[in-house]
Amino acid sequence: MIIGSEFSKKYQRILKEIGSLSQQDTSKQIPVKKINATLEWDRTEIKHVLEYLQELGLINIKTIGGPLLYGHVSITESGLKKYESLINRY
C-alpha cells in the first residue's frame, strides 16, 4: 500500500531483501524461498506482497511453484531505483 509517497515498511523490507539478493542484476532469478528465509512470512502474505510489487513494476514473477506459490522473482530497473533510494535514505 502506498500512502502519499511512502512505501509501507512491509514493502520496503521485502524490496530491500530482493534488491540485496539481486546484486544489481535485473536478469538474476532470485528464489522466493531465499527471500523469505529472513522475512519468515506465511505463503498468503508473501504471495500478495509479490503480486503487488509486480503490479507496481518493481519486480517480475519468473516462475510459479514451490512451497510459497512463486518460485523465483527478478527485480526491474524501476525496482533497482526504488531499492537504491531506500538504502540511501538511512
C-alpha positions in Angstrom: 0.0 0.0 0.0 1.3 3.4 -0.8 0.4 6.3 1.5 1.4 9.5 -0.1 4.9 8.9 -1.5 5.8 6.5 1.3 6.0 2.8 0.9 4.8 0.8 3.8 7.5 -0.8 6.0 6.5 -4.3 4.8 7.1 -3.4 1.1 10.3 -1.6 1.9 11.6 -4.7 3.8 10.9 -7.1 1.0 12.2 -4.8 -1.7 15.4 -4.3 0.3 15.8 -8.1 0.5 15.2 -8.6 -3.2 17.5 -5.7 -4.1 20.2 -7.1 -1.9 19.9 -10.6 -3.3 19.8 -9.3 -6.9 23.3 -7.8 -6.7 22.1 -5.1 -9.1 21.3 -7.7 -11.8 17.8 -7.4 -13.3 18.3 -10.8 -15.1 19.1 -12.7 -11.9 16.3 -15.0 -10.8 16.0 -14.9 -7.0 14.4 -17.8 -5.2 11.4 -16.7 -3.2 12.3 -19.3 -0.6 15.6 -17.4 -0.1 13.9 -14.1 0.1 11.5 -15.5 2.8 14.3 -17.1 4.8 14.9 -13.7 6.5 11.3 -12.5 6.5 9.6 -15.7 7.6 6.2 -14.6 6.2 3.4 -17.1 5.5 2.5 -18.2 2.0 -0.5 -15.9 1.6 1.3 -12.8 2.8 4.3 -13.2 0.6 2.0 -14.1 -2.4 0.1 -10.8 -2.0 3.1 -8.7 -1.5 4.9 -10.1 -4.5 1.8 -9.6 -6.7 1.5 -6.0 -5.6 5.2 -5.3 -6.3 4.8 -6.8 -9.7 1.7 -4.5 -10.3 3.9 -1.5 -9.4 6.5 -2.7 -11.9 9.2 -3.2 -9.3 9.7 -6.9 -9.7 8.8 -9.7 -12.2 7.5 -13.0 -11.1 9.5 -15.5 -13.1 8.5 -19.0 -12.0 5.5 -20.5 -10.3 5.6 -23.4 -7.9 7.1 -24.5 -4.6 6.0 -24.1 -1.1 5.5 -20.3 -1.4 3.5 -20.5 -4.6 6.0 -18.5 -6.6 9.5 -19.9 -7.2 11.6 -17.1 -8.5 11.4 -13.3 -9.0 13.7 -10.7 -10.6 14.0 -7.0 -9.9 13.2 -4.5 -12.6 15.1 -1.3 -13.4 12.4 0.6 -11.6 12.8 -1.8 -8.7 16.5 -1.1 -8.5 16.0 2.6 -8.5 13.4 2.3 -5.6 15.8 -0.1 -3.8 18.7 2.4 -4.1 16.5 5.2 -2.9 15.5 3.1 0.2 19.1 2.1 1.1 20.4 5.6 0.6 17.8 7.2 2.9 19.3 5.8 6.1 
